[in-house]
Amino acid sequence: MEHLEEELKKAREELAVQKWGLEKTLGGMKVLVTELIQKKKEAEEAKIQVERKMTEVERLNKVMIDRELKMVELKKEIEELKKK
């Protein structure tokens, strides 16, 4: 009987250690999940900022191209007027 009590005591101690380890692991996993969620939010915000900047760059590029095309057109017009 004493032998069984000793085995039971050892089993309880082992379970306590395993429970403690599991709680630590779960706690660490919660921290990691929280960090991953935060990083995902940050990445989504950065993506939105990049998309906004890209839109602005595209708009500016169109304005610059239109300006250059107008300059070419005006140069041709000046040349034609010089010929007259």
C-alpha angles and dihedrals in degrees: 000000000000089000090055091049090051091050090048091050091050091048091051091049091049090049090050091052091047091048090050091050092048092050090051091048092048091047090052091047091052090053091049093048090049090050092048091051090050092048090050091052090048091049091050091050091048090050091053091050092049091049091051092049091046090053090050092048091049091050092048091047091053091050091050093048092048089050092051092048090051090050091053090048092050092048090054090049091050091051091051091049090049090054091054 
